[in-house]
């Protein structure tokens, strides 16, 4: 449970990078709008535009993020190695959307390379399209 008093069904974390990740925010909004059950979602959106989903916050402290990750049923994260490692440490096979420098979401393609390798090992569920994310 987080300090905001919510136990998330889904935790989304994009890390603390200064680059926006609005593509993921758009995908999440479409996914959430199509859900009739309205799951409890906690979204740490960082520098991205705040999504129009209840439970969005710019940043979470490390302890709060870890508590939410431990409690969540599903963890969605960017392709940061530390975020993926933390999710796995909490027993999750995270759903991952790598930041793409082609969309100015990062300075290079290290997340794309890292997540392709992790997905190949079956350690993450890599989503490269909005449809992948909805399915995951």
C-alpha positions, 0 to 999 in steps of 0.5 A: 500500500502506498502513502496515498492509501491505494493498493494498485492492481497495476503499477506503472513506472517510467523512472526519473529520466528527463525525457517525456514518455507521452507515447506510453501515457497515450497507450495507457489512457486508451487501455484504461478507457476500454476497461469496464472494470476500472482497475486501481492504477498507480502511474509514476509518469515522471516528466511525461504529461500526466495521463487522464487516469486516476492515480497519476503522480509525477514521482514517488519516493523509493520506499513508496515505489517499492511498496507499490511494486510489492503490492501490485498485481501487474508492473508496467515499466520503461526499459530501464535496467534498474526498474526491470530488476526491481520489478523482478526482485518483487516477483514480477515478470514486468510488462515493459515498453522501452523508450525509443530515441526516435520519439525523443524518449531517450538519448540512445537505444540502450533500453531497446537493446536491453529489453530485446535481450531480456525478452529473448530470455523470457524475463520480461513481457516486451511491448513494442506496440499499443496492441502488445500493451493491451494484450499484456 
